[in-house]
Amino acid sequence: MPSETFPGGEPSRPIRSWARSSPGTHLWLAVIAVTSLTLALSPAGLDAYFLHRNSSNLHQLAHHPVRALLGSAFWIQNPADLLLYAVLLEVLHAPVERWLGTAKWLFTVATAHIVATLVSQQVVLLAIRDHHVPRSMAHVVDIGVSYGLAASAGILAYRIARPWRLPYLAGVVAFFLVPLLTNRTYTDLGHALSLAVGLACYPLTRHPAHGKPFAPERGPGAH
């Protein structure tokens, strides 16, 4: 029986084929591994400096907007969570990148990251001006890859075949909407916005780079 390969993969080298099938995801993961190792090996105080310097909070956005938006996507606050994020990137980002291609995948997650960051931080700014939260919120650590993950979770709904698409979509919406309604934090708002961006990127799925839905579509209305 011939070996199964990923698009553009090599049968004799499955790990290499897997990585090459979604290069953006694995490059992103490699950078996160390096920054996590940097935090883990940093002396006390220096790790906090790195996190604040690369945060996309109000202070950093006002003074270093490009660095804040770009750098915040490559750090996680707790290096011990690296394995968890590696699994999430493989489960969410890698399938989307292989399906849509690197350019469309990157457009989706980058747009979600930027929109969610700017809108949620604008909400923080208004809350500070209205004295609903302390001014220290302008310097809060705001980093991580979760906004991009939420966007991939959203657009991945169009990759799931019927009859599983609706249950998947309902679960994903509940996962991000319930915290927004109960906790009402700016991070929860960012996650919900990112999910919405992912869902709004449906037009990018009409001409995917590779593959069919994960399971056969059913019914005359399948697309």
Order of alpha helices (4+ residues) and beta strands (2+ residues): alpha-alpha-alpha-alpha-alpha-alpha-alpha-alpha-alpha-alpha-alpha
